Amino acid sequence: MRTEPARRRIRTPVLVGSILAAGTLVVAIRDPHEGGYPLCPLLALTGFACAGCGGLRAAHDLAVGDLSGAWAMNPLLTIAMPVVAVLWLVWLIRAATNRPPWRPPAWMFVALLGIAVVFSALRNVPALHGALGPA
């Protein structure tokens, strides 16, 4: 059985990582705290913050090393972004070492969706606004 060359196996993870790195660089250079990015459609139409509201500002704050600022903008994404980075690194290493990709179980996607829905609901409770952002 022939295996494909390592360069070909890592092509997709490297491409995805490059796109994410470029996006992070743009957000790090062009500060979303100063405006210029589009407003969340849900927030604009309803006044309710979704699970992603404040995400660009949190990404900027993480990129420049301001953990407390990122947490104030979106605690969920402040936790999720480093986790995604580690998962990408695992993907890259598994591809480079010719191991099969990790396949998360279906329940994990359902759990993540549930977490996002609960987080969205809780961050719109007035008493929790300061704790769950966006500040």
C-alpha positions in Angstrom: 0.0 0.0 0.0 1.4 3.4 -1.0 1.1 6.4 1.3 1.0 9.9 0.0 4.0 12.1 0.6 4.0 14.2 3.8 3.9 17.4 1.9 0.5 16.4 0.4 -0.9 15.1 3.7 -0.2 18.4 5.5 -1.4 20.7 2.7 -4.9 21.2 4.1 -4.0 21.8 7.7 -1.3 24.2 6.6 -3.7 26.0 4.3 -6.4 26.3 7.1 -3.7 27.4 9.6 -2.4 30.0 7.2 -5.9 31.4 6.6 -6.5 31.6 10.4 -3.1 33.2 11.0 -3.8 35.8 8.3 -7.2 36.6 9.8 -5.7 36.9 13.2 -3.0 39.2 11.9 -5.6 41.5 10.2 -7.6 41.7 13.5 -4.4 42.3 15.5 -3.3 45.2 13.2 -6.8 46.7 12.6 -8.3 47.1 16.1 -12.0 46.2 16.2 -12.4 48.3 19.3 -12.1 51.3 17.0 -14.8 50.3 14.7 -14.7 49.6 11.0 -16.0 46.0 11.2 -19.6 45.1 10.5 -22.0 44.9 13.5 -23.4 41.4 14.4 -26.7 41.1 12.5 -28.6 39.6 15.4 -27.4 42.4 17.7 -28.3 45.0 15.1 -31.8 43.6 14.5 -32.9 42.4 18.0 -30.5 44.0 20.5 -29.6 40.6 21.8 -25.9 39.5 21.9 -25.2 36.1 20.3 -22.4 33.7 21.4 -20.1 35.3 18.9 -20.7 38.9 19.8 -17.4 40.5 20.8 -15.4 37.7 19.1 -13.4 40.0 16.9 -12.5 42.2 19.8 -11.6 39.1 21.9 -9.4 37.8 19.1 -7.7 41.2 18.9 -7.1 41.3 22.6 -5.7 37.7 22.6 -3.5 38.5 19.7 -1.9 41.4 21.5 -1.7 39.6 24.8 -4.6 41.2 26.7 -6.3 38.2 28.3 -8.5 40.2 30.6 -9.7 42.4 27.7 -10.5 39.3 25.7 -12.4 37.8 28.6 -14.4 41.0 29.0 -15.4 40.9 25.3 -16.3 37.2 25.1 -15.4 34.6 27.7 -16.6 31.6 25.7 -14.4 32.5 22.6 -11.5 33.4 24.9 -11.5 29.8 26.0 -12.4 28.4 22.6 -9.7 30.1 20.5 -6.7 28.5 22.2 -8.5 25.1 22.2 -9.0 25.5 18.4 -5.3 26.3 18.1 -4.3 23.1 20.0 -6.8 21.0 17.9 -5.3 22.5 14.7 -1.8 21.5 15.9 -3.0 18.0 16.7 -4.5 17.8 13.2 -1.2 19.0 11.6 0.9 16.5 13.6 -1.4 13.6 12.9 -1.3 14.5 9.1 2.5 14.8 9.2 3.0 11.5 10.9 0.5 9.7 8.6 -2.0 8.9 11.4 -5.7 9.0 10.7 -7.5 12.3 11.6 -9.2 12.6 14.9 -13.0 12.2 14.5 -14.9 13.8 17.4 -18.1 11.9 18.4 -21.4 13.4 17.3 -22.5 14.1 20.9 -19.6 16.6 21.1 -21.1 18.8 18.4 -24.5 18.7 20.1 -22.8 19.6 23.4 -21.0 22.6 21.8 -24.2 23.8 20.2 -26.0 23.6 23.6 -23.1 25.5 25.3 -23.4 28.2 22.7 -27.2 28.5 23.1 -27.0 28.6 26.9 -24.1 31.1 26.8 -26.1 33.3 24.3 -29.1 33.2 26.6 -27.2 33.9 29.8 -25.2 36.8 28.3 -28.5 38.6 27.6 -29.6 38.5 31.3 -29.1 42.0 32.6 -27.6 40.9 35.9 -24.9 38.9 34.0 -24.0 41.4 31.4 -20.8 42.6 33.0 -19.6 39.0 33.6 -20.4 37.6 30.1 -19.7 40.6 27.9 -19.4 42.1 25.5 -18.3 44.9 27.7 
